[in-house]
């Protein structure tokens, strides 16, 4: 069945190094490595797969349609599901610096190189308005690509790529005696060692050819070079998602996920929890409470002390030890660490600890009632001290999103009673 494929830009998508096939919702989605910017004169002879970003492609079968808002929401649901399985992922579709543009087909030139280059682009075979194309000497122009300069650039890139690839194979013989700085060595050494996954420009640009049809029912997709016999193999990961989550909570969640600024990231995750304060007060019949108590109530509804204890103690990053340490703030005032035991006090203790961090992140007052307050100065070294708290509040925000429909349903039942 015919389908329209929409390409969507991704943020923090470098290093994916594989293809991910999402299914389960109304439309399927694939993520795969992709070179942004329509490179032409800025095309590199060689690339490292680990440094290439990724793109999302959504397949919408005719006659179905989808709006931009619906598309973003669907992608958010899939990427949230992915973030649950990959705690290191920061991939999201929340873009502040667009990499795509609409081509103007009425123009003789089309943009490339992030709109820094305009290349003559004509279609003599299908455009009846083009009567003749010759070179400056009047000879017929034997073009090989609609983008006329591409063949000349390809010639230069091909020669360069092959010569550089050959350097990776070259070796010399050395005789080096040991000293206090390094070991000695007698024998052959390569001129260049490769720690990444090397691919030439033809393979890098051919990544755009990945689609729903040529990866169907495969576990590996092969990207062959047009220059030599090199083959890049990309594994294909399948993820099924049949649950839709609150679009508001997903927006807050991804505002935290995409940030590398620890303070902004913390607030994004905290906003997920804060959004549920009213639901918690209705369900627990505890109104007119402080924010500190409201946070406790939300946590009591979305997780058990056993789940929290298991998450913290099963972490491979010594999370239990790190959160037990006092946190030094920019004002010199320390936020006392928290020790989590598998008992009923665990949720309240972690809630109060997160609330103390929240106050230091949000407020900038030097003193309160004459007492120096804990604050975090943006971009200070102390702001990095909440990195362990980020892992905890991220996990809690995920639990909140997963539980939100249940909380909303409980509020609805109470309202009807």
Buried (B, 14 or more C-beta within 10 A) or exposed (E): EEBEEBEBBBBBBBBBBBBBBBBBBEBBBBBBBBBBBBBBEEBBBBBBBEEBBBBBBBBBEEEEEBEEEBBBBBBBBBBBBBBBEEEEBBBBBBBEEEBEEEEEEEEEBBBBBEEEBBBEBBEEEEEEEEEEEEEEEEEEEEBEEBBBBBEEBBEEBBEBBBEBBEEEEEEEEEEEEEEEEEEEEEEEEEEEEEEEBBBBBBBBBBBBEBBBEEBEEEEEBEBEBBBEEBEBEBEBBEBEBEEBBBEEBBBBBBBBBBBEEBBBBBBBBBBBBBBBBBBBBBBBEEEEBEEBBBBBBBBBBBBBBEBBBEBBEEBEEEBBEBBBBEBBBBBEBEBEBBBBEEEEEBBBBBBBBBBBBBBBBEEEEEEEEEEEBBBBEEEEEBBEBBEBBBBBBBBBBBBBBBBBEEBEEBBEEEEEE
